[in-house]
Amino acid sequence: MRIVDDAAPILTFEELAEAVRDAPPPTPDDVSITWDGRRLDSREKVMSFLAELDDARSSGHTVGPPLS
């Protein structure tokens, strides 16, 4: 396995900002969806999901689909 630790970014932040400057605004379906199908389409849902992740991390449990 090759690890690259000094790779240059493909675009600078300024180049990325310029590329998306005229992009259309997000649509109602532009939301994150968790592995189990929950739509994180409100601040409350995101905060609840982050609390769930924090609880799982604190207790040593994993969250998400099986990795094997």
Contacts in CASP RR format, 6 or more apart in sequence:
PFRMAT RR
TARGET T0000
AUTHOR 0000-0000-0000
METHOD contacts of the structure
MODEL  1
MRIVDDAAPILTFEELAEAVRDAPPPTPDDVSITWDGRRLDSREKVMSFL
AELDDARSSGHTVGPPLS
11 19 0 8 1.000
28 41 0 8 1.000
31 39 0 8 1.000
31 40 0 8 1.000
31 41 0 8 1.000
32 39 0 8 1.000
32 40 0 8 1.000
32 46 0 8 1.000
33 39 0 8 1.000
33 40 0 8 1.000
34 40 0 8 1.000
34 49 0 8 1.000
35 64 0 8 1.000
35 65 0 8 1.000
36 64 0 8 1.000
38 45 0 8 1.000
38 49 0 8 1.000
39 45 0 8 1.000
40 46 0 8 1.000
40 49 0 8 1.000
52 63 0 8 1.000
53 63 0 8 1.000
56 62 0 8 1.000
56 63 0 8 1.000
END
